[in-house]
Amino acid sequence: MHEIIKALTSRDVQVAIVLILPLVLRQLRLWHISYLLVSKKPDNQDID
């Protein structure tokens, strides 16, 4: 367990997280927007 914590706190992992996180968040936002657009279609009105 201690080795996992040590690995997560290494600089390489921190740099990777900082680089990847914005991309992941942007992708999630795009999915969310497209989901909202799909759910606003008239033929999906009966779905609550």
Contacts in CASP RR format, 6 or more apart in sequence:
PFRMAT RR
TARGET T0000
AUTHOR 0000-0000-0000
METHOD contacts of the structure
MODEL  1
MHEIIKALTSRDVQVAIVLILPLVLRQLRLWHISYLLVSKKPDNQDID
7 13 0 8 1.000
38 44 0 8 1.000
39 47 0 8 1.000
END
